[in-house]
Amino acid sequence: MSVPKYSIIPKPRKYEAFEDTYTVTCQTAVLCVPEFKKAGVYLSNFLKTDKNAGDGAIKFKTDSSVPAEFYRLKINKDGITVSASDERGAFYGAVTLKIMLLQSKDGTGKAVLNSAEIFDGPRYSHRGAMLDESRHFFGKEAVKRLLDEMAMLKLNKFHWHLSDDQGYRIESEVFPLLNEISSKRKYEFLGGDKLLGFMKASGEEYFHYYKKSEIREIVEYADSLCIDIIPEIDMPGHTVALIAAYNELSCRKNGCEPLCENGITEEILCAGQEKTYEFCEKLLAEVCELFPYKYFHLGGDEASRGFKIYEKECPECQKVMNENNLKDGAQLQELFVNRINAILKKYGKRAIEWNDGIGDITDKDITCHYWINRSRGWLKKQASIRKFIVSPVSHFYFDMSYARIPLKKIYNFDPVKAGLAGLEDRVIGTEFETWTEWITDENAVQFSVFPRIYAMAENAWTEFENRNYRDFYRRLEFFKSYMRAKNINYSRVEKGSYKAKNRTSYSLGKFGSEYKLSEKLKEKEQK
Ligand SMILES: [Zn+2]
């Protein structure tokens, strides 16, 4: 008879289970080489290891033959060993062990583990999660809770969208108006859509930003979980909140206020005047200083409504276009982005940009964040010259309804099969996006993200050939009980309904039919 295996998500590369067992208690010491301290601390915190525990029985050791981010986990009657060549590999070994221990607890403070040998490592180096805190703000503790769950799934990049039309969310000592004006909107947009015939908004002023000390605390917390943070300051479009405070940065200089509602505007940073670049350099220098990771997201999406201002209204922009022989506003945006890229490099950063801003003259060292369809020709050309992170709106936008993006669709998506065949080595990873126009609080964030994050994690970690949806869905059962125990408000709706599909592609947060149905199902479960 074969020994049953633990439910592990993301699925490991190789996993063999054996007959004998090993028992772990709070007396079981964790022995760890100093370079793997994060893994040791993570596991000891979970086990609540007694400080006076005796001989180590869970051992972390270095093994240079194990590839980067990989680990080898051996459990037998004599003890547990995790071998890795780097800190991240060791950490992922600790995470897998934690998931096995959670499934082995006997309620008396002991966990009897079945023996196993696991050899595991990721498909992609970028396994990302994005949270938009410009449209809505959730705060430090909510972010830490999301980071905790990312770590449990070996996701390693937290993309933090901190500036958009609706608000700038970082304390600024260099430009204090960014907080006094850009961090504040007159009221909070709660949900609905003009097209759908209903709108909901609170009457209260919405005023939020992170203190620098809070950001440093979150960066440090993420680092303890082997997660890098990639901040995003979106430009030259999606800058209404910035322009509201520093009107001289725009082409029109007409004055505006941080946006309360949703949508895309024409407002755009002027790419023809030097003072825009001087402002951006000071701003980016201040932000870069807070985030140690080398990558920085400069946005660059949905600026095209402003191109007619570049082309027809702004003399400064027209002058620069003529001097540089640029054919249109899109190319002026590319020039702008290249100059921002040069600034970021000065501060030791590498840039990431959304794909709709990328064209023929965009610097080759800018990583493309692919979200929206472009022509096959564009895709082939760009993928031949730059790195790609893949987040198609059709599969990885978790603000969309479950009817539009059910679990299975996320799980079965493969970047290579979606048009990047032959350029496999250009794809550094996949990432899900949580835009929050309709998502108003942490419960609604959790509804949109969970359980989809599990499908996403396996998508990013596990080789396509090793994936099987039915098997995944069976393993998800354990994680549902885990989420209930942790009081995570995961969606009980996994496929969505026909009705919801007809209504809109967006999940309308708490006002949406899917959210309400999930609440009802949750109540039933608790009875
Ligand atoms: Zn201009």
Residues whose N, C-alpha, C, O or C-beta is under 5 A from the ligand:
A	BS01	ZN	C251 C270 A271 G272 C314 E316 C317
